């Protein structure tokens, strides 16, 4: 779809006139399942990142001051 360059106004003015495809229930359920798995993985990864950042923040000062050494 080609939108004329009318700044921000083009988003609402032209897109509100466009038809919206509404999927059937089977397609909606499949999409929800697929996206749900992706979001679950994102949450798991975020928790892992938080754990690793915490460990880094604890260990890095100790390494920098020589209180601990890398094996």
KOLTIRO-865840 format. One record per atom (N, C-alpha, C): x, y, z. Coordinates in pm, 1 decimal, decimal comma. Layout:
<atoms>
px|py|pz
X|Y|Z
...
</atoms>
This chain:
<atoms>
px|py|pz
83,7|-116,3|0,0
0,0|0,0|0,0
88,8|123,3|0,0
64,9|211,6|-92,6
139,3|336,6|-101,4
65,5|444,0|-23,9
133,4|505,6|69,5
75,0|615,0|146,0
144,2|744,7|105,5
67,8|846,6|70,3
132,4|974,4|38,3
199,3|1031,6|162,3
303,4|1108,5|140,7
377,3|1167,1|251,5
300,0|1286,8|306,5
216,5|1258,4|405,6
136,8|1363,7|468,0
167,3|1371,6|617,0
285,6|1326,8|654,9
322,3|1330,0|795,5
240,5|1230,4|876,3
222,8|1260,3|1002,2
153,5|1168,5|1092,4
8,4|1146,8|1053,1
-56,3|1245,8|994,2
-198,4|1236,1|960,3
-227,2|1117,8|868,2
-132,8|1079,2|785,9
-156,5|971,0|690,5
-188,6|838,4|759,4
-131,9|815,8|876,4
-152,1|688,8|944,4
-299,4|663,7|970,3
-364,3|756,8|1030,7
-503,8|736,5|1068,3
-596,1|753,9|949,2
-578,6|858,7|874,1
-668,9|891,9|764,9
-679,4|779,9|662,3
-568,1|723,4|622,8
-570,2|622,6|518,0
-591,2|481,6|572,5
-532,2|452,0|685,3
-542,9|316,9|738,3
-682,4|285,7|790,8
-754,5|385,7|836,3
-889,7|359,9|886,5
-983,5|317,6|774,6
-946,7|346,8|651,3
-1029,3|309,7|536,4
-994,2|171,4|483,0
-886,8|113,2|528,2
-842,2|-16,4|478,4
-921,4|-129,0|544,3
-954,9|-231,5|466,1
-1024,5|-345,5|526,6
-929,7|-423,1|618,7
-984,5|-482,8|722,6
-905,8|-559,6|818,2
-945,9|-705,8|806,8
-848,7|-790,7|783,5
-875,5|-934,3|774,8
-888,0|-990,5|915,5
-996,4|-1060,5|941,1
-1017,7|-1123,8|1071,4
-1009,5|-1274,6|1050,1
-910,5|-1338,2|1112,1
-892,3|-1482,1|1089,9
-1002,8|-1563,7|1156,3
-1017,6|-1686,6|1106,5
-1114,7|-1776,2|1168,9
-1060,6|-1822,0|1304,4
-1145,4|-1888,0|1381,8
-1108,6|-1925,8|1518,8
-989,7|-2021,5|1522,2
-983,2|-2115,8|1429,0
-872,7|-2212,4|1425,4
-739,3|-2140,3|1403,1
-737,9|-2047,2|1310,1
-615,8|-1971,2|1281,2
-576,7|-1885,3|1401,2
-675,6|-1823,9|1465,1
-649,4|-1741,7|1583,3
-588,9|-1824,7|1695,8
-642,4|-1943,1|1719,4
-590,8|-2031,3|1825,2
-447,5|-2072,6|1795,8
-420,1|-2108,3|1669,0
-285,4|-2150,7|1630,0
-186,4|-2036,1|1650,3
-226,0|-1915,5|1609,9
-140,3|-1798,8|1628,6
-113,0|-1774,9|1776,6
-217,6|-1784,0|1856,7
-203,2|-1763,4|2000,8
-107,5|-1864,5|2061,8
-117,7|-1990,8|2020,1
-27,2|-2094,4|2071,3
117,3|-2064,2|2032,5
137,4|-2030,0|1905,7
273,7|-2002,4|1857,8
334,3|-1882,2|1928,9
258,0|-1775,3|1939,1
307,9|-1653,9|2002,5
328,8|-1676,3|2152,0
242,6|-1752,9|2213,6
255,2|-1782,2|2356,0
387,9|-1851,5|2385,2
426,1|-1946,2|2300,5
553,5|-2015,8|2320,4
670,8|-1919,5|2306,6
660,9|-1826,8|2213,7
767,9|-1729,1|2194,0
778,5|-1638,0|2316,3
665,4|-1589,5|2367,0
668,3|-1502,6|2485,4
718,5|-1577,9|2608,1
682,4|-1705,3|2621,3
734,2|-1785,3|2732,4
886,1|-1794,3|2725,1
939,7|-1815,2|2606,1
1084,2|-1823,6|2588,4
1150,3|-1689,2|2620,7
1086,4|-1580,4|2581,2
1138,7|-1446,8|2612,7
1147,4|-1428,5|2764,0
1043,7|-1470,1|2836,8
1044,7|-1456,5|2983,0
1156,0|-1539,7|3046,6
1174,2|-1662,6|2997,3
1281,3|-1748,5|3048,8
1416,6|-1683,0|3022,7
1435,3|-1631,1|2902,4
1561,8|-1565,7|2868,2
1584,9|-1441,0|2952,4
1480,1|-1364,9|2978,4
1495,2|-1244,0|3059,6
1537,2|-1279,0|3202,5
1479,8|-1386,4|3257,0
1519,4|-1429,8|3391,5
1665,0|-1473,5|3393,0
1708,0|-1543,3|3288,6
1847,7|-1585,4|3278,8
1939,7|-1464,4|3268,1
1901,5|-1368,2|3187,2
1980,4|-1245,5|3173,9
1991,6|-1174,6|3308,2
1880,9|-1163,8|3380,1
1882,8|-1098,6|3511,3
1977,5|-1170,1|3607,0
1975,0|-1303,2|3605,0
2063,7|-1381,9|3690,7
2210,0|-1358,6|3653,4
2239,1|-1359,6|3524,1
2377,0|-1340,0|3479,1
2426,3|-1198,9|3509,6
2341,5|-1099,7|3493,0
2379,7|-962,0|3525,0
2410,0|-949,8|3674,3
2328,3|-1012,2|3756,4
2350,3|-1008,0|3900,1
2483,7|-1073,5|3936,6
2512,0|-1187,9|3876,8
2638,7|-1255,5|3903,7
2756,3|-1171,2|3857,6
2743,0|-1110,0|3739,4
2849,4|-1023,4|3688,7
2872,7|-906,9|3783,8
2764,5|-845,1|3829,6
2777,6|-729,3|3917,6
2838,3|-766,5|4053,0
2820,8|-890,3|4094,3
2880,4|-937,2|4219,4
3027,4|-972,1|4200,1
3059,0|-1041,3|4090,2
3194,8|-1093,3|4070,9
3292,9|-991,4|4013,8
3248,0|-904,1|3927,1
3340,1|-812,8|3861,2
3418,2|-725,1|3959,0
3354,9|-664,2|4056,3
3434,4|-584,2|4152,0
3536,2|-668,9|4226,9
3501,1|-791,9|4258,3
3595,0|-879,8|4329,3
3713,7|-915,0|4240,7
3689,0|-936,4|4111,4
3798,3|-964,7|4017,5
3887,5|-841,7|4000,6
3824,5|-725,3|3992,0
3899,9|-601,9|3967,7
3990,4|-567,1|4086,5
3947,1|-599,8|4207,5
4027,3|-568,2|4326,4
4121,8|-681,7|4363,2
4114,5|-792,6|4289,2
4203,6|-904,9|4316,5
4160,3|-991,9|4431,9
4039,5|-972,0|4483,3
3990,2|-1053,7|4595,0
3964,0|-1197,3|4551,9
3934,4|-1215,9|4423,2
3920,9|-1350,5|4367,1
3995,2|-1353,0|4234,6
4032,7|-1472,1|4192,0
4103,0|-1489,2|4064,2
4026,8|-1587,6|3978,6
4039,1|-1569,7|3848,4
3976,6|-1662,7|3754,7
4058,9|-1790,1|3750,7
3991,9|-1901,6|3742,9
4062,6|-2030,2|3738,6
4108,4|-2062,2|3599,8
</atoms>
